[in-house]
Amino acid sequence: MTEPDHGAGTTGEGTSGSSNLKLRIASAAVLAPIVLAITYVGGWVFFALCTVAAGGILWEWTSLVARRADARILTPGWVALLFAGTFVGLGLPGASFGMIAIGAALAGLVLVALPPDEVAPSAAAWAAAGVVYAGVGLLGPALLRSDPEWGLTALLFLFATVWITDIFAYLCGRFIGGPRLWPEVSPNKTWSGVFGGLIGGVAAGIAVAYATGVAKLGMIWVMALLLSILAQAGDLFESAVKRRFGAKDASRLIPGHGGLMDRLDGFLVAALAALVIGILRQGIGSPARGLLVW
């Protein structure tokens, strides 16, 4: 089965490929300014966006792994995400992590309690993992943006690195082609796309850092390279999950891109890595500073 991968160096030719590219451009032209505007505003508006996006990711994941996504299965995770987003806004990041853990445990228990003829035996573990995956999509960007001094710069740096990685990977894979990266998992991704994405992502990250006055660009180069690599790894992970459950796209919410998982797969992993680096260097109160100030 061949899947229409998004990012990390995909190949594609013909009318369907051209139509898909036009849809991708149109969707990005609508969504990117909205996301950037909300990111600029920050605060509760941004936390709400992260929470809603995480809820959509959980719905897609659960639909994929459990073959169903009714209220019984989704409610524990959705409630956990709602409280997690609220706690971030209240300045209680530790409590937000705790809510994700509780939500994952409850989601797994709900699946265990369902009759075996309704869900697969492994669905409980996958459902719990989905809450964690969606929680990463919430907490990574939300906690970075909550840094009052460096939050906006960190998100712009992250967006530039991940988005341009994805764009350059797609274009290089489409127009240069060449050997496949990992055909068993994602048959359309190419090595030319991987390296094109890395070059574009690092350049974009450095450009944003320079434009916003970040010092010590040598370390920023390293951060951009790491985040670009991890963004492409996140894309491969999501492709592996889709392949495991026989799906081409997580959903059809975004024309040309598939679902939220298809659009945010690399961003989730990169945002998590950025958050962890920031926390390790400056603590949970200033993760964006820890990412950018060396």
C-alpha positions as CSV (number, residue, x, y, z in Angstrom):
1,M,0.0,0.0,0.0
2,T,1.3,3.4,-0.9
3,E,0.4,6.3,1.3
4,P,0.5,10.0,0.4
5,D,3.0,11.1,3.1
6,H,3.3,14.7,4.1
7,G,6.8,16.0,4.7
8,A,10.2,14.4,5.2
9,G,10.9,14.2,1.5
10,T,7.9,12.8,-0.4
11,T,7.9,12.0,-4.1
12,G,4.9,12.6,-6.3
13,E,4.1,13.2,-9.9
14,G,1.1,13.8,-12.2
15,T,-2.2,15.6,-11.8
16,S,-3.0,14.2,-8.4
17,G,0.3,15.4,-7.0
18,S,-0.2,18.9,-8.5
19,S,-3.7,19.1,-7.1
20,N,-2.4,18.0,-3.6
21,L,0.3,20.6,-3.7
22,K,-2.2,23.3,-4.5
23,L,-4.4,22.2,-1.6
24,R,-1.4,22.2,0.7
25,I,-0.5,25.8,-0.3
26,A,-4.1,27.0,0.0
27,S,-4.5,25.4,3.5
28,A,-1.2,26.8,4.7
29,A,-2.1,30.3,3.4
30,V,-5.3,30.2,5.5
31,L,-4.0,28.5,8.6
32,A,-0.5,29.9,9.1
33,P,-1.6,33.6,9.6
34,I,-4.2,32.5,12.1
35,V,-1.8,30.4,14.1
36,L,0.8,33.2,14.0
37,A,-1.7,35.8,15.1
38,I,-2.9,33.7,18.0
39,T,0.7,32.9,19.0
40,Y,1.5,36.6,19.0
41,V,-1.4,37.3,21.3
42,G,-0.4,34.5,23.6
43,G,-2.1,34.0,27.0
44,W,-5.4,32.2,27.3
45,V,-6.2,32.5,23.6
46,F,-3.0,30.5,22.7
47,F,-3.6,28.0,25.5
48,A,-7.1,27.4,24.2
49,L,-5.8,26.8,20.7
50,C,-3.3,24.3,22.0
51,T,-6.0,22.5,24.0
52,V,-8.5,22.4,21.1
53,A,-5.7,21.1,18.7
54,A,-4.8,18.4,21.3
55,G,-8.4,17.4,21.6
56,G,-8.6,16.9,17.8
57,I,-5.4,14.9,17.8
58,L,-6.8,12.6,20.5
59,W,-9.9,12.1,18.5
60,E,-7.9,11.2,15.4
61,W,-5.6,8.9,17.3
62,T,-8.5,7.1,19.1
63,S,-10.4,6.7,15.8
64,L,-7.3,5.1,14.4
65,V,-6.3,2.7,17.1
66,A,-9.7,1.7,18.5
67,R,-11.6,1.9,15.2
68,R,-14.2,4.0,17.1
69,A,-14.1,7.3,19.1
70,D,-17.3,7.5,21.1
71,A,-17.8,9.6,24.2
72,R,-17.0,6.7,26.6
73,I,-13.5,6.4,25.1
74,L,-12.7,10.1,24.5
75,T,-14.1,11.7,27.7
76,P,-11.3,10.9,30.1
77,G,-8.7,12.2,27.7
78,W,-10.6,15.3,26.7
79,V,-11.3,16.2,30.3
80,A,-7.6,15.7,31.2
81,L,-6.5,17.9,28.3
82,L,-9.0,20.6,29.3
83,F,-7.7,20.6,32.9
84,A,-4.1,20.5,31.7
85,G,-4.6,23.5,29.5
86,T,-6.3,25.3,32.3
87,F,-3.5,24.6,34.7
88,V,-0.9,25.9,32.2
89,G,-2.9,29.1,32.1
90,L,-3.0,29.3,35.9
91,G,0.8,28.9,36.1
92,L,0.7,25.3,37.5
93,P,2.7,23.3,35.0
94,G,3.3,20.4,37.4
95,A,-0.4,19.9,37.7
96,S,-0.8,19.9,33.9
97,F,1.6,17.0,33.6
98,G,-0.2,15.2,36.3
99,M,-3.5,15.6,34.5
100,I,-2.1,14.1,31.4
101,A,-0.9,11.1,33.3
102,I,-4.3,10.6,35.0
103,G,-6.1,11.0,31.7
104,A,-3.9,8.3,30.1
105,A,-4.5,5.9,32.9
106,L,-8.3,6.4,32.8
107,A,-8.4,6.1,29.0
108,G,-6.7,2.8,29.2
109,L,-9.1,1.6,31.9
110,V,-12.1,2.5,29.9
111,L,-10.9,0.4,27.0
112,V,-10.1,-2.5,29.3
113,A,-13.7,-2.4,30.6
114,L,-15.3,-2.6,27.1
115,P,-16.3,-6.0,25.9
116,P,-13.6,-7.8,23.9
117,D,-15.8,-8.0,20.8
118,E,-15.9,-4.2,20.7
119,V,-12.1,-3.4,20.8
120,A,-8.9,-5.1,20.1
121,P,-7.0,-6.4,23.2
122,S,-4.1,-4.0,22.6
123,A,-6.4,-1.0,22.2
124,A,-6.2,0.0,25.9
125,A,-2.4,0.6,25.7
126,W,-2.8,2.5,22.5
127,A,-5.6,4.7,23.9
128,A,-3.4,5.6,26.9
129,A,-0.5,6.4,24.6
130,G,-2.9,8.7,22.6
131,V,-3.6,10.9,25.6
132,V,0.2,11.2,26.2
133,Y,0.7,12.0,22.5
134,A,-2.1,14.6,22.5
135,G,-0.8,16.0,25.8
136,V,2.6,16.5,24.3
137,G,0.9,18.5,21.5
138,L,-0.6,20.7,24.2
139,L,2.2,21.1,26.8
140,G,5.1,21.6,24.4
141,P,4.0,24.8,22.8
142,A,1.9,26.0,25.7
143,L,4.6,25.9,28.3
144,L,7.2,27.4,25.9
145,R,4.8,30.3,25.1
146,S,4.1,30.8,28.8
147,D,7.7,32.0,29.3
148,P,7.0,35.8,29.5
149,E,10.3,37.0,28.1
150,W,11.3,34.5,25.5
151,G,8.1,32.6,24.8
152,L,7.1,34.3,21.6
153,T,10.6,34.1,20.2
154,A,10.9,30.4,21.0
155,L,7.6,29.6,19.2
156,L,8.6,31.6,16.1
157,F,12.0,29.8,16.1
158,L,10.2,26.5,16.4
159,F,7.6,27.3,13.8
160,A,10.3,28.4,11.3
161,T,12.5,25.4,11.9
162,V,9.7,22.8,11.6
163,W,7.7,24.4,8.9
164,I,10.6,25.1,6.6
165,T,11.9,21.6,7.3
166,D,8.6,20.2,6.1
167,I,8.3,22.4,3.1
168,F,11.9,21.8,1.9
169,A,11.6,18.1,2.5
170,Y,8.4,17.9,0.5
171,L,9.8,20.0,-2.4
172,C,13.2,18.2,-2.6
173,G,11.5,14.8,-2.4
174,R,9.1,15.8,-5.1
175,F,11.4,17.4,-7.6
176,I,14.8,15.7,-6.8
177,G,13.6,12.3,-5.7
178,G,16.2,9.6,-5.4
179,P,16.6,6.7,-2.9
180,R,13.9,6.1,-0.4
181,L,14.5,6.8,3.2
182,W,12.5,3.9,4.8
183,P,10.2,2.2,2.3
184,E,8.8,-0.3,4.8
185,V,7.4,2.6,6.9
186,S,6.9,5.5,4.5
187,P,7.5,4.5,0.9
188,N,7.5,8.0,-0.5
189,K,10.1,9.7,1.7
190,T,13.5,10.2,0.2
191,W,17.0,11.0,1.4
192,S,17.1,14.1,-0.8
193,G,14.0,15.3,1.2
194,V,15.7,14.6,4.5
195,F,18.8,16.6,3.7
196,G,16.8,19.4,1.9
197,G,14.6,19.6,5.0
198,L,17.6,19.9,7.3
199,I,19.2,22.6,5.3
200,G,16.1,24.6,5.0
201,G,15.0,24.2,8.6
202,V,18.4,25.1,10.0
203,A,18.6,28.2,7.8
204,A,15.1,29.3,8.8
205,G,15.8,28.8,12.5
206,I,19.0,30.8,12.4
207,A,17.3,33.6,10.4
208,V,14.5,33.9,13.0
209,A,17.0,33.8,15.9
210,Y,19.2,36.5,14.3
211,A,16.2,38.7,13.4
212,T,14.9,38.5,17.0
213,G,18.2,39.4,18.6
214,V,19.1,35.9,20.0
215,A,22.9,35.8,20.8
216,K,25.3,32.9,20.4
217,L,24.0,31.7,17.1
218,G,26.4,28.8,17.1
219,M,24.3,27.0,19.7
220,I,21.1,28.0,18.0
221,W,22.5,26.3,14.8
222,V,22.8,23.1,16.9
223,M,19.3,23.5,18.3
224,A,17.8,24.1,14.9
225,L,19.6,21.0,13.5
226,L,18.4,18.9,16.4
227,L,14.8,20.1,16.1
228,S,14.8,19.6,12.3
229,I,16.0,16.0,12.8
230,L,13.4,15.3,15.5
231,A,10.6,16.9,13.4
232,Q,11.4,14.4,10.6
233,A,11.6,11.6,13.1
234,G,8.1,12.6,14.4
235,D,6.8,12.4,10.9
236,L,8.2,8.9,10.5
237,F,6.7,7.9,13.8
238,E,3.2,9.0,12.8
239,S,3.6,7.2,9.4
240,A,4.5,4.0,11.3
241,V,1.4,4.3,13.5
242,K,-0.8,4.9,10.4
243,R,0.8,1.9,8.6
244,R,0.3,-0.2,11.8
245,F,-3.4,0.4,11.6
246,G,-3.8,0.5,7.8
247,A,-4.6,4.2,7.4
248,K,-3.4,6.7,4.7
249,D,-4.3,9.8,6.7
250,A,-5.3,10.4,10.3
251,S,-8.4,12.2,9.1
252,R,-9.5,14.7,6.4
253,L,-9.8,17.8,8.5
254,I,-7.2,19.8,6.5
255,P,-7.4,19.8,2.7
256,G,-4.1,18.6,1.2
257,H,-2.6,17.6,4.5
258,G,-5.0,15.0,6.0
259,G,-5.6,15.5,9.7
260,L,-4.1,17.3,12.6
261,M,-1.8,14.5,13.3
262,D,-0.6,14.6,9.7
263,R,0.1,18.3,9.9
264,L,1.5,18.4,13.5
265,D,3.4,15.1,13.7
266,G,6.9,16.6,13.4
267,F,6.0,19.7,15.4
268,L,4.8,17.7,18.4
269,V,8.2,15.9,18.7
270,A,10.2,19.0,18.1
271,A,8.2,21.0,20.6
272,L,8.6,18.3,23.2
273,A,12.4,18.3,22.7
274,A,12.5,22.1,22.9
275,L,10.6,22.0,26.1
276,V,12.8,19.3,27.7
277,I,16.0,21.2,26.7
278,G,14.6,24.4,28.2
279,I,13.5,22.8,31.4
280,L,16.8,21.0,31.9
281,R,18.7,24.3,31.5
282,Q,16.4,26.9,33.1
283,G,13.7,25.1,34.9
284,I,10.0,24.7,34.2
285,G,9.3,28.4,34.7
286,S,11.5,29.6,31.9
287,P,11.8,26.8,29.3
288,A,11.9,29.2,26.3
289,R,14.9,31.0,27.8
290,G,16.6,27.7,28.4
291,L,16.2,26.8,24.7
292,L,17.5,30.1,23.3
293,V,19.8,31.8,25.8
294,W,23.3,30.1,26.0
